[in-house]
Amino acid sequence: MAVSQSIRPGEQPASRDAGFLPILWRKLRYDTRLSKLAVLVVIFLLSLVPVLRLMSTAIAPGGEVDLTAFASRLASPAVIRATFNTLDTSFFGALLALVIGAPFAVALSMTDLPGRRTLGFLLLLPLMIAPQVMALSWLHLFGPSSTLLGAFNLSPLPGTANPLLGRNGIILLYAIQHAPIIFITLRAGLMRVPRDLVEAARSSGSSPLRVLLTIILPMVRPYIVAATALAFVSGVGNFGIPALLGMPVNYLTLTTLIYQRISSFGPSVLPQVAALSVLIAILALLGVTLQALAMRRAGHRFTVGTPARFTLGGWRLPLALLGWVAILFMLILPVLALVTTALIPSFGVPLNWATLTFSNFEEVLFRQASTNRAFRNSTMLAGGTALLLAFGAIPLAIGLERFSRLSQRILHGMIELPYALPGIVLAIACILLFLRPLPFIGSLYATPWIILAAYLMRFFALAMKPVTAAVGQMSRDLDEAAAVSGAYPLRRMMTIIAPLAAPAAVAGALLVFMSAFNELTVSALLWSSGNETLGVVLFSLEEAGLGTQAAAIAVTTIVVVVVLLLVLDRLGRRLPAGVLPWR
């Protein structure tokens, strides 16, 4: 059948063979406009609205810009001291993280070290475990009531101060928790170093160590700078570690100072804490900007080729043993300290067959109302966030593909903004955004919905990353062919793109669930009575002196995270490259 066309003045009639091209063009243009509009609306609501609300309250709390009042809120001695503590612990924590993570990145990426995949998986666990859980595990490992050290008569004397409390302990735990960031970022650069370059240097008589120091590390210097900047940013926004290690000795960072002021004075200090939140955001964005500039330079230093490898020879087993010793001290011993603490009835009781008990697990899992509620709330909030983002990520990723490359980079930066900002900054923004009643829905403050909204904003980027990678690798020929055949956008998405992108969406959902399940930084300021989350309850139990019950909650969350990581690992073969960094 011929396709009828109306011919405008000055136009030539189209041939029958070319009739399908205008149909395809009009249909794709219509679909593209709708997709772009939907993407812009979602990004504006989830990424830009909270940031703009925070800025307006900090700089113009009365509706008029008042930079003098903004500066005066940041000039108090307490704020200056907290700012110095934040910069101090974040900077030295990032440097120590580089010392830990860089050797692992080299060994697991460029050598034939045995057990590389397992070591990489275990090294990433501190990043997946909540900061407050890491802090709690180390407190129970080195405290005077340490059950694990007490079993070997190595625990400190009763009444001895815990050596981890204060500045040095915070720096140490920042380094351990953020070393995986160094590992992931630096490994990406090391995997791009061409083998030919290394082999040429080796054939000229250079030793492996000299090749590493004079060729490889200078080539990946931008990745080193970027990784250190990301570790610094993570330290600036960390709340769980300084809350458990700093607040007991009045060593405050900006995040814990905000928590103290909100807890003591409530919404009346919102303009003041909004100013502090903007200060934290500026520090974090400076680090993110440094990371972006470093990565921009990194793209011009490599040529395509086979990744470089070193043969360790007789050093394989000694270096593997050294790696396992490091994992033992960074991860296994602290987790064992948590487990042994959770298996005794109370602090000070030695662990043996007579005192071994599971009563703490029974208490927090089945008998205690607040912990039962926290498990239910965390599961529902984390699960709801994961499901909503997983279902929304695929159409959003499709819409993003309709933009130009430059526009995509800008939009991806907007998507990552709430995730790059410290969680406590996002929490303050949500309080400001949802404190007053909104049309049709009223006020979300002191309800679980404000936590859900904050989680959607916080973990938006985490859900989008694997899906955008998967959709970006698909050919558009199938979608265009279906459009010509008359399939509408929804049908094309459901029958073509969604089945192919489903594994990546599931991976993103699992990453979101793990991150939100025992999250504390956001919910510490947003929870209300009856809406406690696991992170909040764990923190409260430890502050109340119920450390054995807090340890039982921490062990349970670690088990959940490890199980989900194993499920992710099983999905690894069906995911885009780079989603699971230990593979």
C-alpha positions, 0 to 999 in steps of 0.5 A: 500500500502506498503511504498518502502524504500531504505535499506543502508548497515548495516540497517534492513528493517523497518516493514510496521506498523512502516513506518509512523514514519520515514515519520513523523520524516523527515517531522518534522525535515525539518519543524523545521529547517525552523522554527528555521532559520526564528525565528533567522533571525527575532529576529536578525533584530528586537532585536540585530541589533539596539543594536549592532549599538548603542554599536559600535557608542558609543564605537568605533565611528571611527571604533576603540574601544576608551573607553577613549573618551567614558568615557570623554563624560560621565564625563561632569558636565551636564551628571553627574547631569542628571545621579544623577537626573535620579537615584534620581527620579527613585529610590524614584518614585519606592519606592512610587509606592511600597507604592501605589501598594502593598496595592492594590495588597493585597486587590484585590488578597487576600480579599473579597473586593467589586468591586475588578475587577473594582478597578483593571481595574481603577488602571491599567489605568495610565499605559496604558495612555501615560506619557505625558498625565498623566503629562499634567492632573496633571499640569492642576489640580494643576496649577494656571489656574486650571479650575477644582479647579477654579470652587470651588474657590480653584485654586492657586493665579495667578502667583503661581508656579505649585507645580508639576514642578521639582523633587517632581512632577516627583517622584509623577507621576512616583509613580502613573504611575508605581504603576500598575507595582507593582500591576501586579507583586506582585499580581502574587506572592500573588495568589500563596500563599497557603491557607492552610498555612494562615489557619494554622496560623489563627487557631493558633490565629494569626491576619490577619495583623500578618499573612500578615507581618510575613508569606505572605510578607516574602514569596513574598519578591522576587516579591516585589524586582522584582516589585520595580526593574521594576518600577525603570527601567520604571523611568529611561527610562521615557521621557514624565513626566520629559519633561513636569515637569522638562524641564520648570525648567531646571531639566534634566534627561538623557532622556531629556538631550539627547532630548535637545542635539539632538534638538539643534545640530542634527545628529552631536552629535550622538556619544555623545548621543549614549554614553548617551544612552548606560549609560541609557541602562546599568542602565535599564539592571541592574534593569532588571537583579535584577528583573530576579534574584529576580524572579528566587528565587521566584519559589522555595517558593511556593507549588501548592494549592488554593490561600489564602483569607482573610475575611474582615468582617466589614472592607469591605466597609471602605476599599473599600471606601479607595480604591475608594478615592485613585483612585479618587485622582490618576486618576479621578480628573486629568482626570476631570482636563483635560476634564474641561480644554478642555471645555473652550476657553482659560486659565483663563476663568471660566467654566460655561454654558456660557463659555462651548465650544467644539471648542478645540475638533473641532479645533484639530479633524477637522480644524487644519492641524497639529493635523489632520495629527498627528491623521492620522499618529498615527493611521496608524503607530500604526495600521500598527505596530499592524497588522504586529506584529499580523500576524507575532506573530503566525508563530514566536511563532510556531517556538519558540516552536521548540527550547529547553527550555533553548534556548527559555528562551534566545530567549525570553530575546532577544525579550524583550530587545528592550522593556526593553530598554528605548524608547529614547535609541531605537530611537537613535539606529534607527537614527544610523541604518537608517541615512545612505542609505541602499541597495535597500531602501535608507535612512529612516531618516526623513520618517515615515518608521523609526518610523514604524521600531522603533515601530516594534522593540519596541513593538515586545515583547508586541505582542509576549507574549499573542501568545506564551502563547496561542501556548504553551498551545496547544497540538502538537498532532494535528500538528503532525497528520496533518504532517503525513497526508501530510499537509504542515507547512503553511496549518497546521498553517492556519487551526489548530494553527492560529484559536486557537491562533487568540484571543491572537493575537488580544489581542496582537495587541490591546495592541500594538495599545494602546501603540503606538497610543499616544507614545512620547518617541520614536517618539520625536526624529524620527518625521519630518515635515509632520510625526508628531505623537499625542505625539509630537503634544501634547507636542508641543502644551503645550510648545507653550502655547496652553494648552486647545488644548493639553488637547483636544488631551489628552482627545481624546487619553484617550477615545480611550485607554479606549474603547480598554481596554473594548474590551480587557476585552470582549476578556478576557475569550478567552485569556490565563491566565495572559494576562489581569491582572485585570481579 
